[in-house]
Amino acid sequence: MVWIRRVPLLVGALLAAACGQTADEGTGPAPGGAGINGAGASSLGASGAGASGVGASGAGGQAPLPPSCVEPVEFPDPNIAAEVKRQASLADVAVLLTNGPVTSLAGVECLPNLQVLSLGGGSLSDLSPLVGLPKLTGVDLFGSFPALSDLSPLSSLAQLTELQINNSAVTDFSPLRALTNLTSLSLVGDKLVDVSVLGSLLHLKTLGLFNNQIVDPSPLAVLPELTELVLTDNQITDATSLASLKVIKLDLGANQISELGPLAASFCLVGPNLPKEPNCTLDVTNNPIDCQAQASNLTLLRSHPVDLLVNCPP
């Protein structure tokens, strides 16, 4: 099982709603829209010629540009500039998606109706332009961000519901404690060790912690609404604390687990997050499991309504 999805994690969930308010998304630059200056940065005014009557005035429920944004607004990063240019006005930008490398978010603070930000990697190091964006609910950093080490700007975005940060240089994940409205979180390849910082995220339903350095997953046992937990490729030796989680999907592949007894006793039995006839998935492939010694536990697990993935014969 692979947690990383080729389609950015957040866009599929939020794009439809955002595009419902974004008439020109995906149609190319609007007539009279942003130009590219000699330095390669884009500048866009609050209302472009040819816009369909929706500008920075707040018509249609849109928020106006912040007073600190002086037109024309500059977007130094060429990939961000190209995406913003596709819209008739800054107030029309609800989804900002780029697969190309991103070096700066400068100018994004002037997108007051931005709901989803999805970036495919780059040398980005500063998230501070996101502070104060009132409608931002999804941040998807799905590429590789080796220069990103500071998550503190995210702590002010209490409205975030979905967040993904991949392959970063972050060592302090404590700013995530404040994001108590998160329902989906993915931290992939971030060298995360201490998951206790996630214990306050009580509304999490999906949590992906693929390819980190987690030894003790027990702080995750307090998450009451969790239905999908991916801990593939960590350093977990004991899954006892996870046995009581009423999740539908539990991925523990490529760890150091050898004892299946606790999971066999309770995984995928009746719980508040499970359907009446659960069809759960448990992945314990590529762990040092002695198939003969764990035969009784394997039999018990297979008696549950579980799709069991293990390197042992039936």
WOTAVEN-V879948 format. One record per run of one state. SS is the DSSP state (helix for helix, strand for strand, loop for the rest). FROM is the first residue (numbers start at 1). LEN is the number of residues. Records with the same first field share a line. If there is no record, write none. Layout:
# WOTAVEN-V879948
SS: FROM-LEN ; FROM-LEN
This chain:
# WOTAVEN-V879948
loop: 1-10 ; 20-15 ; 37-5 ; 45-14 ; 62-11 ; 76-2 ; 86-4 ; 93-2 ; 99-9 ; 111-5 ; 120-8 ; 131-7 ; 142-3 ; 146-6 ; 157-5 ; 167-1 ; 169-5 ; 179-5 ; 189-6 ; 199-7 ; 209-9 ; 223-5 ; 231-9 ; 243-6 ; 252-9 ; 267-13 ; 284-11 ; 304-2 ; 310-5
helix: 11-9 ; 59-3 ; 78-8 ; 90-3 ; 108-3 ; 128-3 ; 152-5 ; 174-5 ; 195-4 ; 218-5 ; 240-3 ; 261-6 ; 295-9
strand: 35-2 ; 42-3 ; 73-3 ; 95-4 ; 116-4 ; 138-4 ; 145-1 ; 162-5 ; 168-1 ; 184-5 ; 206-3 ; 228-3 ; 249-3 ; 280-4 ; 306-4
